[in-house]
């Protein structure tokens, strides 16, 4: 399956991003409620399971979030803290990596969350265009001490709005808030993000694992989805990287797919 075909599967309906993540095992015979979704892209399917005379309907949901920003702003670090409770001690340039988290929601639904970590370099415009056209929501990351990264976020935001329209959920993320210096006060960057751009806004520190879950809470708020997230993320299982290949079996253009199943309680 090609990358384009694979990503197109993530946009099969007009339902909302549902990122209310909390692990809860389904007990035998327990009745599950259907999840009511609002209007945003993604993929949702239902499967039936039964135990004796009783049965339940399990909603399976897949959502795609694209992380964008200049190089060295901490996009990869935010993802790794959220999914794996890890902070990389060395910088490694990202081309594109797709991370996957599998979750159970409070009412028993199954959520697969695909988070695309994009390159901060300028030499991949075609890949950026594909990322913008296939996403359900966006996290745009800048460094609080680097004005050039804020300018890049503004540029990405304009590209997204032009391509996808003003209603696509976007959260502006100011990373490295542990640093003592910044190019603008929080009040100004937040006011611009919320009132001028009509986006969500969160500041966090991937290094100190501070406010990382709040980034995804804000994404839910922008998608107008009710959620119940706590600040704690617990890793349940993590497997080795696997690959997505095209139908011919060729490894050309394949994406590294990092899978992880975890719990937010």
C-alpha positions as CSV (number, residue, x, y, z in Angstrom):
1,X,0.0,0.0,0.0
2,X,1.4,3.4,-0.9
3,X,1.8,6.2,1.5
4,X,-0.9,8.2,-0.2
5,X,-3.3,5.2,-0.2
6,X,-2.6,4.5,3.4
7,X,-3.1,8.1,4.6
8,X,-6.3,8.4,2.5
9,X,-7.8,5.7,4.7
10,X,-7.6,8.1,7.6
11,X,-10.2,10.5,6.1
12,X,-13.1,8.2,5.3
13,X,-15.8,10.2,7.2
14,X,-16.6,13.6,8.6
15,X,-16.4,12.8,12.2
16,X,-14.5,14.5,15.0
17,X,-11.1,13.8,16.5
18,X,-11.8,11.9,19.7
19,X,-8.7,12.0,21.9
20,X,-10.3,11.4,25.4
21,X,-7.8,8.8,26.4
22,X,-8.3,6.5,29.4
23,X,-7.5,2.8,29.7
24,X,-10.4,0.7,30.9
25,X,-10.7,-3.0,30.2
26,X,-14.0,-4.4,29.1
27,X,-15.4,-7.0,31.5
28,X,-17.2,-10.0,30.0
29,X,-20.8,-9.2,29.2
30,X,-20.4,-5.5,30.0
31,X,-22.7,-3.4,27.8
32,X,-20.9,-0.7,25.9
33,X,-22.4,2.6,24.7
34,X,-21.9,3.9,21.2
35,X,-19.7,7.0,21.0
36,X,-21.4,10.1,19.5
37,X,-18.9,12.0,17.4
38,X,-19.0,15.5,16.0
39,X,-17.8,16.9,12.7
40,X,-14.2,16.3,11.8
41,X,-12.2,13.9,9.6
42,X,-10.9,10.5,10.5
43,X,-12.0,6.9,10.4
44,X,-14.5,5.1,12.6
45,X,-15.8,1.5,12.4
46,X,-18.0,-0.7,14.6
47,X,-17.5,-4.3,15.6
48,X,-19.8,-6.6,17.5
49,X,-18.8,-8.9,20.3
50,X,-21.0,-11.1,22.4
51,X,-20.8,-13.2,25.6
52,X,-23.7,-15.6,25.8
53,X,-27.0,-13.8,25.4
54,X,-25.5,-10.4,25.9
55,X,-23.5,-8.4,23.3
56,X,-21.8,-5.1,22.8
57,X,-20.8,-2.8,20.1
58,X,-17.2,-1.5,20.1
59,X,-16.4,1.7,18.2
60,X,-13.0,1.7,16.6
61,X,-11.6,5.1,15.8
62,X,-8.5,6.3,14.0
63,X,-7.3,9.9,14.1
64,X,-4.3,11.6,12.5
65,X,-2.5,14.6,14.2
66,X,0.3,16.3,12.4
67,X,3.1,18.1,14.3
68,X,4.8,20.9,12.5
69,X,7.4,23.5,13.4
70,X,10.9,24.7,12.7
71,X,14.0,22.4,13.3
72,X,15.1,21.9,16.9
73,X,11.9,23.2,18.5
74,X,11.2,19.9,20.3
75,X,8.5,18.3,18.2
76,X,9.9,14.8,18.5
77,X,10.6,15.3,22.2
78,X,6.9,16.3,22.9
79,X,5.7,13.2,21.1
80,X,8.1,10.9,22.9
81,X,7.2,12.3,26.3
82,X,3.5,11.9,25.6
83,X,3.6,8.4,24.1
84,X,6.8,6.8,25.6
85,X,7.7,8.8,28.7
86,X,11.1,9.5,27.2
87,X,13.2,12.6,26.5
88,X,15.9,12.1,23.8
89,X,19.3,13.4,25.1
90,X,20.7,13.9,21.5
91,X,19.3,15.8,18.6
92,X,18.5,13.8,15.5
93,X,17.0,15.4,12.5
94,X,13.6,14.1,11.5
95,X,12.5,13.6,8.0
96,X,9.1,12.1,8.8
97,X,8.2,9.6,11.4
98,X,4.7,8.2,12.2
99,X,4.1,7.3,15.8
100,X,1.1,5.3,16.8
101,X,-0.7,4.9,20.2
102,X,-3.5,2.4,20.8
103,X,-6.0,3.2,23.6
104,X,-9.2,2.2,25.2
105,X,-11.6,5.1,25.9
106,X,-13.9,5.4,29.0
107,X,-16.9,3.8,27.3
108,X,-14.9,0.9,25.8
109,X,-14.2,2.3,22.4
110,X,-10.9,1.7,20.8
111,X,-8.8,4.6,19.6
112,X,-5.8,4.5,17.3
113,X,-3.9,7.8,17.3
114,X,-1.5,8.4,14.5
115,X,0.9,11.4,15.2
116,X,3.0,12.4,12.3
117,X,6.3,14.1,13.3
118,X,7.4,16.2,10.3
119,X,10.7,17.7,9.2
120,X,11.6,21.2,10.2
121,X,13.7,21.7,7.0
122,X,12.5,23.5,4.0
123,X,13.6,21.0,1.3
124,X,10.5,18.8,1.6
125,X,7.5,20.9,0.3
126,X,5.7,17.9,-1.3
127,X,5.8,16.0,2.0
128,X,4.5,19.0,3.9
129,X,1.6,19.4,1.4
130,X,0.7,15.8,1.8
131,X,0.8,16.1,5.6
132,X,-1.5,19.2,5.5
133,X,-4.0,17.6,3.2
134,X,-4.3,14.4,5.2
135,X,-4.4,15.6,8.8
136,X,-7.4,15.7,11.2
137,X,-5.7,18.3,13.5
138,X,-2.5,20.2,13.8
139,X,0.0,21.0,16.6
140,X,2.3,23.9,15.6
141,X,5.4,24.1,17.8
142,X,7.8,27.0,18.4
143,X,10.5,27.8,20.9
144,X,9.7,30.5,23.4
145,X,13.2,31.9,23.1
146,X,13.4,32.0,19.3
147,X,11.4,34.5,17.3
148,X,12.2,32.9,14.0
149,X,10.4,29.7,15.1
150,X,7.3,31.8,15.9
151,X,7.4,33.3,12.4
152,X,7.6,29.8,11.0
153,X,4.5,28.8,13.0
154,X,2.6,31.7,11.5
155,X,3.7,30.6,8.0
156,X,2.5,27.0,8.6
157,X,-0.8,28.3,10.1
158,X,-1.5,30.4,7.0
159,X,-0.7,27.4,4.7
160,X,-3.1,25.2,6.7
161,X,-5.9,27.7,6.6
162,X,-5.5,28.2,2.9
163,X,-5.6,24.5,2.2
164,X,-8.1,23.3,4.8
165,X,-10.2,26.2,5.8
166,X,-10.6,28.1,9.2
167,X,-12.4,25.3,11.1
168,X,-9.6,22.7,11.2
169,X,-8.4,22.3,14.8
170,X,-5.0,23.9,15.4
171,X,-3.1,24.3,18.6
172,X,0.0,26.6,18.9
173,X,2.5,25.0,21.3
174,X,5.3,27.1,22.9
175,X,8.0,24.6,23.9
176,X,11.0,25.0,26.2
177,X,9.1,27.1,28.7
178,X,11.7,26.2,31.3
179,X,14.2,28.6,29.7
180,X,14.7,31.9,31.5
181,X,14.5,34.2,28.5
182,X,11.9,34.6,25.8
183,X,11.3,36.8,22.8
184,X,7.8,37.8,23.8
185,X,5.8,37.4,27.1
186,X,3.3,34.5,27.3
187,X,0.4,37.0,27.4
188,X,1.2,38.3,24.0
189,X,1.8,35.0,22.2
190,X,-1.3,33.5,23.8
191,X,-3.4,36.5,22.9
192,X,-2.3,36.4,19.3
193,X,-2.9,32.7,19.0
194,X,-6.3,32.7,20.7
195,X,-7.8,36.0,19.5
196,X,-6.1,36.9,16.3
197,X,-5.6,33.4,14.9
198,X,-8.5,31.7,16.7
199,X,-6.3,28.7,17.6
200,X,-5.6,26.9,20.9
201,X,-2.5,27.7,22.8
202,X,-0.4,25.8,25.3
203,X,3.2,26.3,26.7
204,X,5.1,23.2,27.8
205,X,8.5,21.8,28.6
206,X,9.3,18.5,26.9
207,X,12.6,18.4,28.8
208,X,10.8,18.6,32.2
209,X,7.7,16.7,31.0
210,X,5.6,19.7,32.0
211,X,2.2,20.4,30.5
212,X,2.6,17.7,27.8
213,X,-0.8,16.1,28.3
214,X,-2.3,19.6,28.4
215,X,-1.2,20.0,24.8
216,X,-3.5,17.2,23.8
217,X,-6.3,18.4,26.1
218,X,-6.3,21.7,24.2
219,X,-6.4,19.8,20.9
220,X,-9.6,18.2,22.2
221,X,-11.0,21.5,23.2
222,X,-10.4,22.9,19.7
223,X,-12.1,19.9,18.2
224,X,-15.1,20.5,20.6
225,X,-14.9,17.1,22.1
226,X,-15.7,16.3,25.7
227,X,-12.8,14.5,27.4
228,X,-11.6,13.3,30.8
229,X,-7.8,13.4,30.9
230,X,-5.6,13.4,33.9
231,X,-2.0,14.7,33.9
232,X,-0.5,11.3,34.3
233,X,0.6,9.2,31.3
234,X,1.5,5.6,31.9
235,X,3.2,3.4,29.3
236,X,1.7,0.0,29.0
237,X,3.4,-1.6,26.1
238,X,5.9,-0.5,23.4
239,X,7.0,-2.6,20.5
240,X,9.9,-2.3,18.1
241,X,9.6,0.0,14.9
242,X,7.8,-1.6,12.0
243,X,7.3,-0.3,8.4
244,X,4.5,0.6,6.1
245,X,5.2,-0.5,2.5
246,X,3.4,-0.1,-0.8
247,X,1.4,-2.9,-2.5
248,X,4.4,-4.1,-4.6
249,X,6.4,-4.8,-1.4
250,X,9.0,-2.2,-2.3
251,X,10.6,-0.3,0.6
252,X,10.9,2.9,-1.5
253,X,9.3,5.8,0.3
254,X,8.2,3.8,3.3
255,X,7.4,5.4,6.6
256,X,8.9,4.3,9.9
257,X,5.9,3.4,12.1
258,X,6.5,3.5,15.8
259,X,3.8,1.7,17.7
260,X,2.9,2.2,21.3
261,X,0.0,1.3,23.5
262,X,-0.4,3.3,26.6
263,X,-2.9,4.5,29.2
264,X,-3.9,7.9,30.4
265,X,-5.5,7.7,33.8
